[in-house]
Amino acid sequence: MKKKRGAKSDLYAEVNQSACDKLLDSVKYPFTVLEKREDFPGCPNLVVAEVGAFHRYTKKEMQILLSDAVEKEKNRTLIDDQVYSFGGSIIEQTKRVLDAANGPKPVGVTYEGPETKELEAIIEGGITELYHTLGDWGIYGWCSYLRVILEKRPQIYLASPRIDLKNVIVNVTATGELWAKYPWYNCYQWCLKWKKVIKCDRIASATASLDIKADAHVNCQASGALVSLQAVFDSLRLNYPVLDKIPLEGFANKELQDKLVYVYDASQLVESVPVLRSRFTVDSISLPPNPNGISVGVVVRQV
């Protein structure tokens, strides 16, 4: 314990670098920082999804995604094939509706459904134009699984109220999913009466595991008499189809927000002074800036 420092604190203490080094040395590496699974909430519920959990594709991005699925020859990915299969199924179903509209019909049964011009536009536009010809359309990238492993002991230098961590090497395993909201034609009588419904399906999925450099920081914060550290990723992105669009740092930070490391209990500082022990309690804690450690200013209150 050090003497009072500054007019705003009654007592003052520091958590030094040696404490941080002992903590890091006690950890067995590789160390799993987080592991999280989260199911897609459904297209209608995306409006209440946490920021950072998904990516909503723009029209331009949808156009590129569909074009790559059809035209890409070199470096073709599993995602391309899955998107191609999905788009082809829509074209095939639309062709069935058009055949029903133009083909022979049983006596007394008439065709009911979309105009043939609308169907022909979808078929002629092909997979690459579905985002335009189908109308009510959306594609969303979702991270359903994320695991972050710290491969080796990092170098962390204590500072308050924020500790910056640069070029931390982590292994990231993530599953990216593509979900689509799109119109679909269903028949309900003799397959001559058709109704348009809106579906929401997973159209592609891929898992990647890569070693990357991640930027992060640690916030020092005080709550009651306790001082804690909270890890926050500034950037966590994977150069891999679908996953490159999803801000994984948001997904990770959502999991880390309740995982606090407590480094100091100011009530113990008061308890260590006999004259204060029975008549005073911690009123508030401040965290003055300190580039070489974590500073804790304590204001006591008589009870």
Secondary structure, DSSP 8 states (H G I E B T S, - for coil): -B---STT-SEEEEE-HHHHHHHHHTS-SSEEEEEEE-----GGGGGGS-TTSEEE--HHHHHHHHHHHHH--TT--HHHHHHHHHHHHHHHHHHHHHHHHHS---TT---BSS-HHHHHHHHHHTGGGHHHHSSS-EEEEEEEEEEEEE-S-------BSEEEEEEEEEEEEEEEEEEEEEEEEEEEETTTEEEEEEEEEEEEEEEEEEEEEEEEEEEEEEETTEEEEEEEEEE---SSTTGGGS-HHHHHHHHHTT--EEEEEHHHHHHTSHHHHTTEEEEEEE---BTTSEEEEEEEEE-
